[in-house]
Amino acid sequence: MEILELIKVVIIGTIEGITEWLPISSTGHMLLVDELLQLNMSESFKEMFFVVIQLGAILAVVIIFWGKMFPFDFREKPIIKKDIFSIWFKVLVACIPSGVIGFLFDDFLEAHLGTPIVIAAMLIFYGVLFIVVEAWNKTCKPKTNTLAEISYQKALMIGVFQVLSLIPGTSRSGATIIGALMIGVSRVVAAEFSFFLAMPTMFGASAFKLLKFGFNFTNLELLTLGIGMVVAFIVSVLAIKFLMGYIKKHDFRVFGWYRIILGIIILLYYVLI
């Protein structure tokens, strides 16, 4: 692999690791990256690569939240943590809406909505929504302050919001966090549930893209994919820790303003150039 191509892969993995967890849309950033840093790969590989490097990001969630997500304890005698199993059942319920819609309309969404204008519009729209929701949220006290307090009904409602993230530029974490905030979930718990929800969602999306692409990789393609995943993992660990520390003292409005600015930049770039 040439040094220039290696640098491009590292940059892409870094951007994936940051934007997958912060509610600022990985798709919007990947659009700019693909425009400015053209990988010397086929279009079909790039389409798959931009999704499958998420597996590295998923591993970061597993490492950081292992104590909260692993439902067994073998330290003294085997113990099944029913409360954690309950959380996972709720996560699976929340995955149903986007799983069904995504499976049925994946090709349509990519063909008709994966355009720079749509992505920019979604960046701006949800940026404004973050600012509005947080302004409204100031006058409300969260009713759900732990993962265990999330009911199946609330989990399903958050899952319905996740369907919105199928529109490129929306941001999966952004849609689920906004949805959670609107139904009375605290910022920290909204972020944690979004991370849990990301695991089956992103794993399913990655598996789907791999099946569509096939498993006939060249050595260079395998190396590219491996480096991208490792970088995404390392950066994701840092991004998740940053976000969890940040939202304990601040709200999400800064991400809303960032989305609006990025959306305007994308619009200007594609309209004027």
Steps between C-alpha positions, in 0.01 A plus 500: 500500500633842407561750779243742357230231492590398857459860616160516330385181675620628838314830446181316403525270803556802724197683363287185536609456862407858586182551301338163568449586867469875502156600363643676195441244221775268382336494156535875453866488590567192286343682205757779531783253562408299193494818295831635628693178568431260217602147599661307219235228529190391313171674574347177629788451745480859624125469558561189710813639671327813630247277679706200612769703679219563749587157644808660655279768652265234641790329677572827680149497649547140612826583676374816673157373608588134559395515865159640408429275203635153587214309666709237681730506803745213553716648776368277781217292363316542168243776530255616233433874520132519412500879493764500223308236304198728529696790352610286206144387432399867489789573263382221270147643506641842410689347204189358334370815322830601335590137430180441304501833315872482428477148357205588277615839375883501519555525123225762459638718780853485358387571146260788573600656833878462512554833328704795630192724512299251709794439733558874547129559560487227767812636668343844525150378594614279786751761608212743548298224669779436752505868593120518531470175698775603742338841552171323578682242711627771737150536645446126540636255753598159355268218604738221400841515666633145469507241224283270711224764508460495121176313432429286195267773376773764525752263340267450204445876469876557493519228236244685290720811517792287385311434175556868418874434496456290187482834319865590436622798698265445793746317732399180673616620841345841435157359417490260795629757749250764385222242523606397849522861621153574364343217700666597829824302506804670656793597276740242644250213479393611151863478386558165671187344350599639161838327534335170596257535212787564262650156552238276334407778256854561377593132507192420291577781253862386470401137446247607236761703310752215521248257356419740218868554421604137542811362669743497207740758638840575360789524747500878461127520571538286814786719621299816432199364687711381794684831543174695475337285769796524739518879467122530539521292819775709661338832412154374606627424850620860533184647342262304723689591817504864393126505428401331827713747695376799301125439535521464877562876511372628164210448260500407129452848355862535390453194279189661355694812400780286357249307285351822367842638405605173334171479310545853368857421392382191309221698333736777394760251375258307280293797384784738420764258373 
